[in-house]
Amino acid sequence: MFRFRPSLRLIPLVLLSVASLPALAADEGHDHHGNHPAHVHGVGKLDVALEGNTLTLHLDSPLINLVGFEHAASSGKDKDTVRAAVKNLREVNRMFATDAAAQCKPAEVQLESAVLTPALLGEKTPASSAPAPNDGHADLDGDFTLVCASPGALNTVDVSGLFAAFPGFQRIDVQLATPKKQGAVQLVPGSALIPLN
Ligand SMILES: [Zn+2]
């Protein structure tokens, strides 16, 4: 009888460890929130999707590629640099050139960065998410939507205008999803054409 008692005592401990597993998993998820493990200076990420007549591009870039720094724009010089970058980014047809026959027109642009105010980015409404804790690095996220009258005539998206405007980009990793094609493309200055089919 006596010999069984130690093993019986272990049962509550086992139950406790099992019960605490979900809590541990949630903690880990929280720790990773807001981190950018793929933040590499010079490298941008671009998701391109064509659905019906809507072409959407999502650019995720270290802020340094676009303005040369990743801190809040406090000086007049910094603000001017950001305004010039925003002006370029909002010229969607120049940043992301499409086939003329497809008749794509920019419909919406949304820019967001944890260290820059929505007003400076030309946004009318405040960003929905709270500013992330600044670890010295910051990204800029851009959503670009174009509506194409003849999406069937869309063969390529030319990103050379973006490379020309922002020499901070050494490479852009593209993820592509169209009805005809899915996959990854790597763009570099001088080779900046995304084939869509
Ligand atoms: Zn950085």
Residues whose N, C-alpha, C, O or C-beta is under 5 A from the ligand:
A	BS01	ZN	P62 E70 G136 H137 A138
